[in-house]
Amino acid sequence: MVEEIAKKTKKASFKLQNATTEEKNDALLKIKEALIEEKDKIMEANKIDVEKAKKNNLKSSLIDRLLITEKRFNSMVNGIDVVIELPDPCGEVIEEIRRPNGLLIKKVRVPIGVVGIIYESRPNVTCDATILCLKSGNSVILRGGSEAINSNKTIVSAIRKGISRSVLPEDCVSFIDRPERELVYKMLELDEYIDLIIPRGSEQMIKAIKEKSKIPVIGHGKGLCHLYVDKDADIDMAVRITLNAKVQRPGVCNAIETLLVHESIASEFLPKVQSELEKHNVELRGCEKTRKILTSIKDATEEDWWTEYLDLILSIKIVESVDEAISHINFYGSKHSEAIVTNNNENAKKFLNYVDASTVYHNASTRFTDGGEFGMGAEIGISNQKLHARGPMGLKELTTYKYVVYGNGQIRE
Amino acid sequence: MVEEIAKKTKKASFKLQNATTEEKNDALLKIKEALIEEKDKIMEANKIDVEKAKKNNLKSSLIDRLLITEKRFNSMVNGIDVVIELPDPCGEVIEEIRRPNGLLIKKVRVPIGVVGIIYESRPNVTCDATILCLKSGNSVILRGGSEAINSNKTIVSAIRKGISRSVLPEDCVSFIDRPERELVYKMLELDEYIDLIIPRGSEQMIKAIKEKSKIPVIGHGKGLCHLYVDKDADIDMAVRITLNAKVQRPGVCNAIETLLVHESIASEFLPKVQSELEKHNVELRGCEKTRKILTSIKDATEEDWWTEYLDLILSIKIVESVDEAISHINFYGSKHSEAIVTNNNENAKKFLNYVDASTVYHNASTRFTDGGEFGMGAEIGISNQKLHARGPMGLKELTTYKYVVYGNGQIRE
């Protein structure tokens, strides 16, 4: 059954790959209209999922993620307009080379083909991910979590209804509507039909998918991010950035988990930052040196340096130099977002060059690692891998390229 | 032992990543000098490998690949000068975005980190691959075939001697000098230290590596390439290109294996191309329709359409339309290099758009898919995957990017 779906989706992808920008935008508009038409059905189906989740005693944070409120529905639907307005990445000539033998070589941006999205909980992903895939010319196979299956089914059905009113084939968007986990494993084997897997969910889920998949995977991974306050930092700025990076939205991947502080500034900086963080109920855990200054806080253990709290907890370590900060980050970090606060340009340069992460910041909060904040308009995830795409992934990162070579009879000597 | 090596190589990679172009070029020059100094030792070691291979009754083509002749040694060493002259891809600012909040976001090209190269037979790969990795700022872990172990050891030892005379750490280049296959499997698990695996060898070897690896793999894959002669082809050009694509070097991945011919031109084209191909001892195998025209040739079976002969054999199929040619290619092809010969621009456009391959040609031989022919100066392989790099991989394809964000205290609202 999964193989049949994948085959159909692949077939549809050739038509989609060669659709014009106008054709794709028209399909997106029709999807928006169909979603609005089917709103009541979608809300009804969502109610069923939420009731079931409550019966099954799912965590309240998960139930909240599952819930489609009026506001969330509108933001999902209006998000389509945003993507319609974004420039189409396909067809861009990235490079053009004229060879001495007369060959004209064009490196042209093209869709990847078929993208498999494996995700949990939030049903708006069904729509958001589909819209980004279609705009970038990719067919999509969706596999949502079983807890959201009714919501997802109605959303996909509306999406396909919308597409059927455009020139694109409905099979550009497919949905695996049965809950068995084996179907995911089957999907991960179909490298003939699926070109890329994007998993969105827990670290364990992404790890399991990477290990099982024969298809390349770009995971929206863990974010164990650090802020390093250098000896030459502006202390007020450092306090402000620490607070923002930890407190503004602690449950997201670009929030910080560990604060590194240069020893020569620690006794002045730490009490100030402590008083601000504690106003926001942040629990602090410190290394031995830190606890000599902040005597009331808990001990930070080796495990803390490895932990993505996703919560109002912050571990603090005092370091002797920018080099020690860099080593700590490169050892414990998740290659996501890392920041230095300093007015010392030499140290900043060292930090930005030597820290191995998708995004490195000088005097700014790590919270900016986001497709919207980067001006991409929308994002399908944030990659902390190094190949193909790094950091926020927008439309361009959902494409590959192809060499198109024009000759007039050239042969190789 | 492999883990120790990988750890050291990773450590050295941070220094290398931040080396200037001058420092890298100086190291390459010193490697060249050391290789010339150690030439006798290298030739001596190669003799031992070749003798052993003869004793073990290795195929003569393999023994030939193993052999370092005077000419091959010189071309290996002179290849270093070519790479020294190539522009350094690292540090290039790919994009620069100034955000309304004042953040300056630079998307900067950086090395990948540590590249693992797993290869067979040809000892010159030891040098060629190392030079490309170093110039692009990547450390490298080499794992050559056991049949070339003595040659490879002496080459690596000369390379490391050269590096030791530069400011770069010797551990930028490591070699796994024991023959056990388990060491390769161990290597494929070290995703903490190795960022990319490039296998060069047989299809089976690449497949096994892809299945076992926890590290992203870009394989220099199979090349099952086609030439489609359209109804509006210039017949002389079509004959010339067929001959070149099949005969000029049949054992390489960008040679063609199957010829697709439009039915309306077949009876004129096929006898002409047959007479030329048979002058070069090419064995022809045809579909039923083909054999009505070329009555003396063998039958082409389903298996033929799947076969990369790498030899003087060509399968021929008559098709009814450009669409049938495209379907055949997308079904049987290896997404490598595909060509159409036609004077019909509409058919050409359709072919170039709809054929799913790293490189598509209009009126030129598939043999041009090559880093040198594309003007890259050198290549580490040809990718027929879609992610990260497609087609010939040169220095730029050995890099990734990093977002470097400059602020003056920005926090996210």
Interface residues (C-beta under 8 A of the other chain):
Chain A: F14 Q17 N18 I97 R99 L103 I105 I112 G113 D195 L196 K210 E211 K214 P216 I218 D234 M237 R240 I241 L243 N244 A245 Q248 N330 L352 N353 Y354 D356 A357 S358 T359 V360 Y361 H362 N363 A364 S365 R367 F368 T369 E373 F374 G375 Q385 K386 L387 H388 R390 G391 T400 Y401 K402 Y403 V404 V405 Y406 G407 N408 G409 Q410 I411 R412
Chain B: F14 Q17 N18 I97 R99 L103 I105 I112 G113 D195 L196 K210 E211 K214 P216 I218 D234 M237 R240 I241 L243 N244 A245 Q248 N330 L352 N353 Y354 D356 A357 S358 T359 V360 Y361 H362 N363 A364 S365 R367 F368 T369 E373 F374 G375 Q385 K386 L387 H388 R390 G391 T400 Y401 K402 Y403 V404 V405 Y406 G407 N408 G409 Q410 I411 R412
